[in-house]
Amino acid sequence: MGLDTSHGCWHGAYSSFMRWRCEIAKAAGLPPLRFMEGFYNHTDITHDDSYDAVQKLGYEQKHKWASDLIFGIYGNLPIKWECLKPSPLYELLYHSDCDGTIPSASCEGIANELEKLLPLLPSGDGGGHIGNWRDKTSDFIAGLRLAASRGEDIDFH
Protein backbone atom coordinates (compact mmCIF):
# COMPACT_ATOMS: atom_id res chain seq x y z
CA MET A 1 0.00 0.00 0.00
CA GLY A 2 1.25 3.46 -0.79
CA LEU A 3 0.79 6.50 -2.93
CA ASP A 4 0.11 6.22 -6.63
CA THR A 5 -0.49 9.19 -8.89
CA SER A 6 -1.65 9.53 -12.43
CA HIS A 7 0.73 10.41 -15.24
CA GLY A 8 3.58 8.45 -13.64
CA CYS A 9 4.55 11.17 -11.18
CA TRP A 10 4.84 8.95 -8.13
CA HIS A 11 4.58 5.34 -7.08
CA GLY A 12 5.83 4.46 -3.62
CA ALA A 13 5.32 4.64 0.10
CA TYR A 14 3.58 7.61 1.70
CA SER A 15 6.60 8.02 3.96
CA SER A 16 8.93 8.20 0.95
CA PHE A 17 6.75 10.88 -0.61
CA MET A 18 7.01 12.88 2.60
CA ARG A 19 10.80 12.45 2.77
CA TRP A 20 11.02 13.53 -0.86
CA ARG A 21 8.95 16.65 -0.21
CA CYS A 22 11.10 17.47 2.84
CA GLU A 23 14.17 17.32 0.59
CA ILE A 24 12.43 19.52 -2.01
CA ALA A 25 11.63 22.11 0.67
CA LYS A 26 15.23 21.99 1.89
CA ALA A 27 16.63 22.45 -1.62
CA ALA A 28 14.26 25.39 -2.16
CA GLY A 29 15.54 27.06 1.02
CA LEU A 30 12.15 26.75 2.71
CA PRO A 31 11.50 25.99 6.36
CA PRO A 32 11.52 22.32 7.34
CA LEU A 33 8.10 20.83 6.63
CA ARG A 34 7.89 19.62 10.23
CA PHE A 35 7.52 23.29 11.25
CA MET A 36 4.72 23.98 8.75
CA GLU A 37 1.00 24.14 9.47
CA GLY A 38 -0.54 20.70 9.12
CA PHE A 39 2.74 18.89 9.80
CA TYR A 40 3.79 20.60 13.03
CA ASN A 41 3.24 18.89 16.38
CA HIS A 42 4.13 21.13 19.31
CA THR A 43 4.87 18.11 21.49
CA ASP A 44 7.79 17.26 19.18
CA ILE A 45 9.66 20.42 20.21
CA THR A 46 10.98 20.71 23.73
CA HIS A 47 13.13 23.20 25.58
CA ASP A 48 15.97 20.69 25.12
CA ASP A 49 15.60 21.21 21.34
CA SER A 50 16.23 24.90 21.85
CA TYR A 51 19.44 24.10 23.77
CA ASP A 52 20.53 21.83 20.92
CA ALA A 53 19.83 24.61 18.43
CA VAL A 54 21.83 27.06 20.54
CA GLN A 55 24.80 24.69 20.55
CA LYS A 56 24.59 24.31 16.77
CA LEU A 57 24.76 28.09 16.50
CA GLY A 58 27.98 28.03 18.51
CA TYR A 59 26.61 29.20 21.85
CA GLU A 60 27.08 27.33 25.08
CA GLN A 61 24.12 26.32 27.22
CA LYS A 62 25.09 28.96 29.78
CA HIS A 63 23.65 31.57 27.41
CA LYS A 64 20.08 31.07 28.59
CA TRP A 65 18.92 34.14 26.66
CA ALA A 66 19.81 32.41 23.38
CA SER A 67 17.92 29.28 24.33
CA ASP A 68 14.92 31.33 25.46
CA LEU A 69 14.97 33.23 22.16
CA ILE A 70 15.01 30.06 20.10
CA PHE A 71 12.35 28.43 22.27
CA GLY A 72 10.26 31.59 21.78
CA ILE A 73 10.53 31.10 18.04
CA TYR A 74 9.39 27.50 18.44
CA GLY A 75 6.47 28.85 20.45
CA ASN A 76 5.29 30.76 17.38
CA LEU A 77 5.04 27.66 15.25
CA PRO A 78 3.54 26.39 13.04
CA ILE A 79 4.54 28.49 10.05
CA LYS A 80 1.51 29.35 7.96
CA TRP A 81 1.46 28.13 4.37
CA GLU A 82 0.34 31.53 3.14
CA CYS A 83 3.95 32.70 3.50
CA LEU A 84 4.89 30.46 0.53
CA LYS A 85 2.28 31.85 -1.83
CA PRO A 86 2.59 32.57 -4.73
CA SER A 87 5.30 29.90 -5.10
CA PRO A 88 4.06 27.04 -7.30
CA LEU A 89 5.74 24.65 -4.84
CA TYR A 90 3.05 25.55 -2.30
CA GLU A 91 0.57 23.24 -4.04
CA LEU A 92 2.96 20.27 -3.98
CA LEU A 93 4.33 20.71 -0.47
CA TYR A 94 0.97 21.35 1.19
CA HIS A 95 -0.84 18.62 -0.75
CA SER A 96 -2.26 15.53 0.93
CA ASP A 97 -0.04 12.51 0.55
CA CYS A 98 -2.90 10.11 -0.10
CA ASP A 99 -5.73 11.67 -2.10
CA GLY A 100 -6.89 14.66 -4.09
CA THR A 101 -5.54 16.29 -7.22
CA ILE A 102 -3.04 18.83 -8.42
CA PRO A 103 -4.95 20.90 -10.99
CA SER A 104 -3.60 20.87 -14.52
CA ALA A 105 -3.26 24.66 -14.36
CA SER A 106 -0.65 24.23 -11.58
CA CYS A 107 1.39 21.45 -13.18
CA GLU A 108 3.64 23.53 -15.45
CA GLY A 109 4.60 25.97 -12.68
CA ILE A 110 5.45 23.16 -10.26
CA ALA A 111 7.46 21.38 -12.96
CA ASN A 112 9.43 24.55 -13.68
CA GLU A 113 10.25 25.09 -10.00
CA LEU A 114 11.27 21.45 -9.49
CA GLU A 115 13.50 21.64 -12.55
CA LYS A 116 15.36 24.60 -11.01
CA LEU A 117 15.95 22.52 -7.87
CA LEU A 118 17.35 19.43 -9.61
CA PRO A 119 21.02 20.45 -9.29
CA LEU A 120 20.47 21.29 -5.61
CA LEU A 121 19.15 17.85 -4.71
CA PRO A 122 21.45 15.11 -3.44
CA SER A 123 22.94 13.12 -6.29
CA GLY A 124 22.88 9.89 -4.33
CA ASP A 125 20.38 7.27 -3.35
CA GLY A 126 17.52 8.24 -1.04
CA GLY A 127 16.76 4.59 -0.39
CA GLY A 128 13.44 2.79 -0.39
CA HIS A 129 10.94 4.01 -2.92
CA ILE A 130 12.95 7.13 -3.71
CA GLY A 131 16.13 5.77 -5.24
CA ASN A 132 18.12 8.56 -6.83
CA TRP A 133 16.74 11.92 -5.63
CA ARG A 134 17.25 13.63 -8.97
CA ASP A 135 15.83 10.75 -11.01
CA LYS A 136 12.73 10.58 -8.81
CA THR A 137 12.24 14.33 -9.18
CA SER A 138 12.75 14.11 -12.94
CA ASP A 139 10.03 11.46 -13.10
CA PHE A 140 7.69 13.74 -11.17
CA ILE A 141 8.52 16.63 -13.51
CA ALA A 142 7.82 14.48 -16.58
CA GLY A 143 4.44 13.45 -15.16
CA LEU A 144 3.56 17.07 -14.40
CA ARG A 145 4.49 18.13 -17.93
CA LEU A 146 2.48 15.27 -19.44
CA ALA A 147 -0.60 16.23 -17.42
CA ALA A 148 -0.19 19.90 -18.34
CA SER A 149 0.12 19.09 -22.05
CA ARG A 150 -3.14 17.13 -21.89
CA GLY A 151 -4.95 19.63 -19.68
CA GLU A 152 -5.44 16.90 -17.06
CA ASP A 153 -5.14 16.98 -13.26
CA ILE A 154 -2.68 14.80 -11.38
CA ASP A 155 -4.76 12.34 -9.35
CA PHE A 156 -3.49 11.06 -5.99
CA HIS A 157 -4.85 7.71 -4.82
Contacts in CASP RR format, 6 or more apart in sequence:
PFRMAT RR
TARGET T0000
AUTHOR 0000-0000-0000
METHOD contacts of the structure
MODEL  1
MGLDTSHGCWHGAYSSFMRWRCEIAKAAGLPPLRFMEGFYNHTDITHDDS
YDAVQKLGYEQKHKWASDLIFGIYGNLPIKWECLKPSPLYELLYHSDCDG
TIPSASCEGIANELEKLLPLLPSGDGGGHIGNWRDKTSDFIAGLRLAASR
GEDIDFH
2 12 0 8 1.000
2 13 0 8 1.000
2 14 0 8 1.000
2 98 0 8 1.000
3 10 0 8 1.000
3 11 0 8 1.000
3 12 0 8 1.000
3 13 0 8 1.000
3 14 0 8 1.000
3 17 0 8 1.000
3 97 0 8 1.000
3 98 0 8 1.000
3 156 0 8 1.000
3 157 0 8 1.000
4 10 0 8 1.000
4 11 0 8 1.000
4 12 0 8 1.000
4 156 0 8 1.000
4 157 0 8 1.000
5 11 0 8 1.000
5 154 0 8 1.000
5 155 0 8 1.000
5 156 0 8 1.000
5 157 0 8 1.000
6 147 0 8 1.000
6 152 0 8 1.000
6 153 0 8 1.000
6 154 0 8 1.000
6 155 0 8 1.000
7 143 0 8 1.000
7 144 0 8 1.000
7 146 0 8 1.000
7 147 0 8 1.000
7 152 0 8 1.000
7 154 0 8 1.000
8 139 0 8 1.000
8 142 0 8 1.000
8 143 0 8 1.000
8 146 0 8 1.000
9 139 0 8 1.000
9 140 0 8 1.000
9 143 0 8 1.000
9 144 0 8 1.000
9 147 0 8 1.000
9 154 0 8 1.000
10 17 0 8 1.000
10 139 0 8 1.000
10 140 0 8 1.000
11 129 0 8 1.000
12 129 0 8 1.000
13 128 0 8 1.000
13 129 0 8 1.000
14 97 0 8 1.000
14 98 0 8 1.000
16 128 0 8 1.000
16 129 0 8 1.000
16 130 0 8 1.000
17 97 0 8 1.000
18 33 0 8 1.000
18 97 0 8 1.000
19 126 0 8 1.000
19 130 0 8 1.000
20 130 0 8 1.000
20 133 0 8 1.000
20 136 0 8 1.000
20 137 0 8 1.000
21 33 0 8 1.000
21 92 0 8 1.000
21 93 0 8 1.000
21 97 0 8 1.000
22 32 0 8 1.000
22 33 0 8 1.000
22 34 0 8 1.000
23 121 0 8 1.000
23 122 0 8 1.000
23 133 0 8 1.000
24 89 0 8 1.000
24 92 0 8 1.000
24 93 0 8 1.000
24 114 0 8 1.000
24 117 0 8 1.000
24 121 0 8 1.000
24 137 0 8 1.000
25 31 0 8 1.000
25 32 0 8 1.000
25 33 0 8 1.000
25 89 0 8 1.000
25 93 0 8 1.000
26 32 0 8 1.000
27 117 0 8 1.000
27 120 0 8 1.000
27 121 0 8 1.000
28 87 0 8 1.000
28 89 0 8 1.000
28 113 0 8 1.000
28 117 0 8 1.000
28 120 0 8 1.000
30 84 0 8 1.000
30 89 0 8 1.000
30 93 0 8 1.000
31 79 0 8 1.000
33 39 0 8 1.000
33 93 0 8 1.000
34 40 0 8 1.000
34 41 0 8 1.000
34 44 0 8 1.000
35 77 0 8 1.000
35 78 0 8 1.000
35 79 0 8 1.000
36 78 0 8 1.000
36 79 0 8 1.000
36 81 0 8 1.000
36 93 0 8 1.000
36 94 0 8 1.000
37 78 0 8 1.000
37 79 0 8 1.000
37 80 0 8 1.000
37 81 0 8 1.000
38 78 0 8 1.000
39 78 0 8 1.000
40 77 0 8 1.000
40 78 0 8 1.000
40 79 0 8 1.000
42 75 0 8 1.000
42 77 0 8 1.000
45 74 0 8 1.000
45 75 0 8 1.000
45 77 0 8 1.000
47 67 0 8 1.000
47 71 0 8 1.000
49 71 0 8 1.000
49 74 0 8 1.000
50 67 0 8 1.000
50 68 0 8 1.000
50 70 0 8 1.000
50 71 0 8 1.000
50 72 0 8 1.000
50 74 0 8 1.000
51 61 0 8 1.000
51 67 0 8 1.000
53 67 0 8 1.000
53 70 0 8 1.000
54 60 0 8 1.000
54 61 0 8 1.000
54 63 0 8 1.000
54 66 0 8 1.000
54 67 0 8 1.000
54 70 0 8 1.000
55 61 0 8 1.000
57 66 0 8 1.000
59 66 0 8 1.000
61 67 0 8 1.000
81 90 0 8 1.000
81 94 0 8 1.000
84 90 0 8 1.000
84 93 0 8 1.000
84 94 0 8 1.000
87 113 0 8 1.000
88 106 0 8 1.000
88 109 0 8 1.000
88 110 0 8 1.000
88 112 0 8 1.000
88 113 0 8 1.000
89 110 0 8 1.000
89 113 0 8 1.000
89 114 0 8 1.000
91 102 0 8 1.000
91 103 0 8 1.000
91 106 0 8 1.000
91 110 0 8 1.000
92 102 0 8 1.000
92 110 0 8 1.000
92 114 0 8 1.000
95 102 0 8 1.000
95 156 0 8 1.000
96 156 0 8 1.000
97 156 0 8 1.000
98 156 0 8 1.000
98 157 0 8 1.000
99 156 0 8 1.000
99 157 0 8 1.000
100 155 0 8 1.000
100 156 0 8 1.000
100 157 0 8 1.000
101 153 0 8 1.000
101 154 0 8 1.000
101 155 0 8 1.000
101 156 0 8 1.000
102 110 0 8 1.000
102 144 0 8 1.000
102 147 0 8 1.000
102 153 0 8 1.000
102 154 0 8 1.000
102 156 0 8 1.000
103 153 0 8 1.000
104 147 0 8 1.000
104 148 0 8 1.000
104 150 0 8 1.000
104 151 0 8 1.000
104 152 0 8 1.000
104 153 0 8 1.000
104 154 0 8 1.000
107 143 0 8 1.000
107 144 0 8 1.000
107 145 0 8 1.000
107 147 0 8 1.000
107 148 0 8 1.000
107 154 0 8 1.000
108 144 0 8 1.000
108 145 0 8 1.000
108 148 0 8 1.000
109 144 0 8 1.000
110 144 0 8 1.000
111 141 0 8 1.000
111 143 0 8 1.000
111 144 0 8 1.000
111 145 0 8 1.000
111 148 0 8 1.000
114 137 0 8 1.000
114 140 0 8 1.000
114 141 0 8 1.000
114 144 0 8 1.000
115 141 0 8 1.000
117 137 0 8 1.000
118 134 0 8 1.000
118 137 0 8 1.000
118 138 0 8 1.000
118 141 0 8 1.000
121 133 0 8 1.000
121 134 0 8 1.000
121 137 0 8 1.000
122 133 0 8 1.000
122 134 0 8 1.000
123 132 0 8 1.000
123 133 0 8 1.000
123 134 0 8 1.000
124 131 0 8 1.000
124 132 0 8 1.000
124 133 0 8 1.000
124 134 0 8 1.000
125 131 0 8 1.000
125 132 0 8 1.000
125 133 0 8 1.000
126 132 0 8 1.000
126 133 0 8 1.000
130 136 0 8 1.000
143 154 0 8 1.000
144 154 0 8 1.000
147 153 0 8 1.000
147 154 0 8 1.000
END
